[in-house]
Amino acid sequence: QVLRQFVRHNSDTLGSLVLERSMNRVQLLGRVGQDPIMRQVDGKNPVTIFSLATNEMWRTGESEVTQGGDISQKTTWHRISVFRPGLRDVTYQYVKKGARIYVEGKIDYGEYTDKNNVRRQATTIIADNVIFLSDGGMKEKV
């Protein structure tokens, strides 16, 4: 019965209509790589943009249980965009490079043309929640 709340199916017609609930959720915990900037393009609503680094660590070697082996690390950089007016302004004002934050949102794949007129792909996290975890990265912009 719960599934029926999310799926509507009309099998009596030839072109049956199926509306399914889907999900696009991202959760990131990491450190801010640059002070946020605020942009406004073509008269659209402003957006606050910053980068966030997440790290993955693992032990290489014969056995991950023992202390032997080397520790490897991979850093992944994420482009974060904040459109929600209240959150956008607070993020712009208080987030600072090096701050440890938690971001929830959705992933967005898009294309743009760079200044050399080359078509590029961009992956962006559209944040709808930002939680500040460290005071050391807080700042005030004047």
Contacts in CASP RR format, 6 or more apart in sequence:
PFRMAT RR
TARGET T0000
AUTHOR 0000-0000-0000
METHOD contacts of the structure
MODEL  1
QVLRQFVRHNSDTLGSLVLERSMNRVQLLGRVGQDPIMRQVDGKNPVTIF
SLATNEMWRTGESEVTQGGDISQKTTWHRISVFRPGLRDVTYQYVKKGAR
IYVEGKIDYGEYTDKNNVRRQATTIIADNVIFLSDGGMKEKV
6 20 0 8 1.000
6 21 0 8 1.000
7 18 0 8 1.000
7 19 0 8 1.000
7 20 0 8 1.000
7 21 0 8 1.000
8 17 0 8 1.000
8 18 0 8 1.000
8 19 0 8 1.000
9 16 0 8 1.000
9 17 0 8 1.000
9 18 0 8 1.000
10 16 0 8 1.000
10 17 0 8 1.000
24 106 0 8 1.000
24 107 0 8 1.000
25 104 0 8 1.000
25 105 0 8 1.000
25 106 0 8 1.000
26 103 0 8 1.000
26 104 0 8 1.000
26 105 0 8 1.000
26 106 0 8 1.000
26 107 0 8 1.000
26 125 0 8 1.000
27 102 0 8 1.000
27 103 0 8 1.000
27 104 0 8 1.000
27 105 0 8 1.000
28 52 0 8 1.000
28 54 0 8 1.000
28 78 0 8 1.000
28 80 0 8 1.000
28 102 0 8 1.000
28 103 0 8 1.000
28 104 0 8 1.000
28 125 0 8 1.000
29 54 0 8 1.000
29 100 0 8 1.000
29 101 0 8 1.000
29 102 0 8 1.000
29 103 0 8 1.000
29 133 0 8 1.000
30 52 0 8 1.000
30 53 0 8 1.000
30 54 0 8 1.000
30 55 0 8 1.000
30 100 0 8 1.000
30 101 0 8 1.000
30 102 0 8 1.000
31 52 0 8 1.000
31 53 0 8 1.000
31 98 0 8 1.000
31 99 0 8 1.000
31 100 0 8 1.000
31 101 0 8 1.000
32 50 0 8 1.000
32 51 0 8 1.000
32 52 0 8 1.000
32 53 0 8 1.000
32 95 0 8 1.000
32 96 0 8 1.000
32 97 0 8 1.000
32 98 0 8 1.000
32 99 0 8 1.000
32 101 0 8 1.000
32 137 0 8 1.000
33 50 0 8 1.000
33 51 0 8 1.000
33 52 0 8 1.000
33 53 0 8 1.000
33 77 0 8 1.000
33 97 0 8 1.000
33 98 0 8 1.000
34 50 0 8 1.000
34 51 0 8 1.000
34 97 0 8 1.000
35 50 0 8 1.000
35 95 0 8 1.000
35 96 0 8 1.000
35 97 0 8 1.000
35 139 0 8 1.000
36 48 0 8 1.000
36 49 0 8 1.000
36 50 0 8 1.000
36 82 0 8 1.000
36 91 0 8 1.000
36 92 0 8 1.000
36 95 0 8 1.000
37 48 0 8 1.000
37 49 0 8 1.000
37 50 0 8 1.000
37 92 0 8 1.000
38 46 0 8 1.000
38 47 0 8 1.000
38 48 0 8 1.000
38 49 0 8 1.000
38 88 0 8 1.000
38 92 0 8 1.000
39 46 0 8 1.000
39 47 0 8 1.000
39 49 0 8 1.000
40 46 0 8 1.000
40 47 0 8 1.000
41 47 0 8 1.000
45 83 0 8 1.000
45 85 0 8 1.000
46 88 0 8 1.000
47 81 0 8 1.000
47 82 0 8 1.000
47 83 0 8 1.000
47 88 0 8 1.000
48 81 0 8 1.000
48 82 0 8 1.000
48 88 0 8 1.000
48 89 0 8 1.000
48 91 0 8 1.000
48 92 0 8 1.000
49 79 0 8 1.000
49 80 0 8 1.000
49 81 0 8 1.000
49 82 0 8 1.000
50 80 0 8 1.000
50 91 0 8 1.000
50 95 0 8 1.000
51 77 0 8 1.000
51 78 0 8 1.000
51 79 0 8 1.000
51 80 0 8 1.000
52 77 0 8 1.000
52 78 0 8 1.000
52 80 0 8 1.000
52 101 0 8 1.000
52 103 0 8 1.000
52 125 0 8 1.000
53 75 0 8 1.000
53 76 0 8 1.000
53 77 0 8 1.000
53 78 0 8 1.000
54 75 0 8 1.000
54 76 0 8 1.000
54 78 0 8 1.000
55 73 0 8 1.000
55 74 0 8 1.000
55 75 0 8 1.000
55 76 0 8 1.000
56 73 0 8 1.000
56 74 0 8 1.000
56 75 0 8 1.000
56 76 0 8 1.000
57 71 0 8 1.000
57 72 0 8 1.000
57 73 0 8 1.000
57 74 0 8 1.000
58 64 0 8 1.000
58 71 0 8 1.000
58 72 0 8 1.000
59 68 0 8 1.000
59 69 0 8 1.000
59 70 0 8 1.000
59 71 0 8 1.000
59 72 0 8 1.000
60 69 0 8 1.000
60 70 0 8 1.000
60 71 0 8 1.000
60 72 0 8 1.000
61 68 0 8 1.000
61 69 0 8 1.000
61 70 0 8 1.000
62 68 0 8 1.000
62 69 0 8 1.000
78 103 0 8 1.000
78 125 0 8 1.000
79 122 0 8 1.000
79 123 0 8 1.000
79 124 0 8 1.000
79 125 0 8 1.000
80 103 0 8 1.000
80 124 0 8 1.000
80 125 0 8 1.000
80 127 0 8 1.000
81 108 0 8 1.000
81 124 0 8 1.000
81 125 0 8 1.000
81 126 0 8 1.000
81 127 0 8 1.000
82 88 0 8 1.000
82 91 0 8 1.000
82 92 0 8 1.000
82 127 0 8 1.000
82 130 0 8 1.000
83 126 0 8 1.000
84 127 0 8 1.000
84 128 0 8 1.000
87 127 0 8 1.000
87 128 0 8 1.000
87 129 0 8 1.000
87 130 0 8 1.000
90 130 0 8 1.000
91 127 0 8 1.000
91 130 0 8 1.000
92 141 0 8 1.000
93 140 0 8 1.000
93 141 0 8 1.000
94 132 0 8 1.000
94 138 0 8 1.000
94 139 0 8 1.000
94 140 0 8 1.000
95 101 0 8 1.000
95 130 0 8 1.000
95 132 0 8 1.000
95 137 0 8 1.000
95 138 0 8 1.000
95 139 0 8 1.000
96 136 0 8 1.000
96 137 0 8 1.000
96 138 0 8 1.000
96 139 0 8 1.000
97 137 0 8 1.000
98 134 0 8 1.000
98 136 0 8 1.000
98 137 0 8 1.000
99 132 0 8 1.000
99 133 0 8 1.000
99 134 0 8 1.000
99 136 0 8 1.000
99 137 0 8 1.000
99 138 0 8 1.000
100 133 0 8 1.000
100 134 0 8 1.000
100 137 0 8 1.000
101 130 0 8 1.000
101 131 0 8 1.000
101 132 0 8 1.000
101 133 0 8 1.000
101 134 0 8 1.000
102 129 0 8 1.000
102 130 0 8 1.000
102 131 0 8 1.000
102 133 0 8 1.000
103 125 0 8 1.000
103 127 0 8 1.000
103 129 0 8 1.000
103 130 0 8 1.000
103 131 0 8 1.000
104 127 0 8 1.000
104 128 0 8 1.000
104 129 0 8 1.000
104 130 0 8 1.000
105 125 0 8 1.000
105 126 0 8 1.000
105 127 0 8 1.000
105 128 0 8 1.000
105 129 0 8 1.000
106 125 0 8 1.000
106 126 0 8 1.000
106 128 0 8 1.000
107 123 0 8 1.000
107 124 0 8 1.000
107 125 0 8 1.000
107 126 0 8 1.000
108 123 0 8 1.000
108 124 0 8 1.000
108 125 0 8 1.000
108 126 0 8 1.000
109 121 0 8 1.000
109 122 0 8 1.000
109 123 0 8 1.000
110 121 0 8 1.000
110 122 0 8 1.000
110 123 0 8 1.000
110 124 0 8 1.000
111 119 0 8 1.000
111 120 0 8 1.000
111 121 0 8 1.000
111 122 0 8 1.000
112 119 0 8 1.000
112 120 0 8 1.000
112 122 0 8 1.000
113 119 0 8 1.000
113 120 0 8 1.000
114 120 0 8 1.000
132 138 0 8 1.000
END
